[in-house]
């Protein structure tokens, strides 16, 4: 049973805010300054000028820091390695990433198992990312035949030849290029074509192709 409050205790008193200590605003450290603010973009300005108009705060500050780090690494001859999940591919960034690889700026890519599914489907069909909410109740989620069969076939073949998943799938796309009309936007195919490492780091059982009968964990 819940214990009732002891009414014999002294009543609570309001905090005496008159004893609060303050200090001059000019002495305070602030994270946002006018120098960081945006400015209106002028018609006819370059994309570089547009970027310069953006406020140097939060995401923009991070974007600039990443861009600067990539440029410095490239100029010093250091590796630039992208570690990614599926969202960069799902939101349409593959053409930009492929271009960075082809220019020799990005020297390696590490991805999870979801990326190979979206990358493969885009190269094969030109579309990807099924509607989970619409398909999960019907039992159709993840059951596209070509995705499971062909990816598992590519991985199994590559394993016999000593290839990792990324190299195996990229080689498969390039080998059967007639079936992949959109292979030019594939990170896997680009890596295999140029000899750039594209490594895939999976957890067994977490990707849709692991549920297909063609999957072979051995």
Residue pairs with C-beta under 8 A, 6 or more apart in sequence:
32 57
35 56
36 55
36 56
36 57
37 55
38 53
38 54
38 55
39 53
40 53
41 49
41 50
41 53
42 49
45 53
51 64
54 60
56 64
70 80
70 105
73 79
73 80
74 80
74 105
79 107
79 108
80 100
80 105
80 106
80 107
80 108
81 106
81 107
81 108
81 109
81 110
82 97
82 106
82 108
82 109
82 110
83 109
83 110
83 111
84 109
84 110
84 111
84 112
84 115
85 111
85 112
85 114
85 115
86 111
86 112
86 114
86 115
86 117
86 118
88 94
88 97
89 115
89 118
89 119
89 122
89 128
89 187
90 118
90 128
90 129
94 119
94 122
94 185
94 186
94 187
95 185
97 106
97 109
97 187
98 184
98 185
98 186
98 187
98 190
100 106
101 109
101 187
101 190
101 191
101 194
101 196
102 190
102 194
106 196
107 196
107 197
108 196
108 197
108 198
108 199
109 166
109 187
109 191
109 196
109 197
109 198
109 199
110 198
110 199
110 200
110 201
111 166
111 187
111 198
111 199
111 200
111 201
112 200
112 201
112 202
113 165
113 200
113 201
113 202
113 203
113 206
113 207
113 209
114 207
115 187
115 200
116 151
116 165
116 166
116 169
116 188
116 200
117 128
117 147
117 151
117 207
117 208
117 209
118 128
118 129
119 169
119 186
119 187
119 188
120 147
120 150
120 151
120 169
120 173
120 186
120 188
121 127
121 128
121 144
121 147
122 128
122 182
122 185
122 186
123 173
123 180
123 182
123 183
123 185
123 186
123 188
123 189
124 146
124 150
124 179
124 180
124 182
125 182
126 181
126 182
130 141
130 142
130 144
132 141
135 141
141 208
142 148
142 208
142 209
142 211
143 208
143 211
143 212
147 208
147 209
148 208
148 209
148 211
148 212
148 214
148 215
149 212
149 214
150 172
151 169
151 209
152 209
152 212
152 214
152 215
152 216
153 172
153 214
154 168
154 169
154 171
154 172
154 173
155 165
155 168
155 169
156 214
156 216
157 168
157 172
158 164
158 165
158 167
158 168
158 169
158 171
158 172
159 168
161 168
163 171
164 199
164 200
165 199
165 200
165 202
166 188
166 191
166 192
166 197
166 198
166 199
166 200
167 191
167 192
167 197
167 198
169 188
169 200
170 186
170 188
170 189
170 190
170 191
170 192
170 193
170 198
171 192
173 180
173 183
173 186
173 188
173 189
173 192
174 183
174 189
174 192
174 193
177 183
180 186
180 189
183 189
184 190
187 198
188 198
190 196
191 197
191 198
192 198
204 210
204 217
209 215
210 217
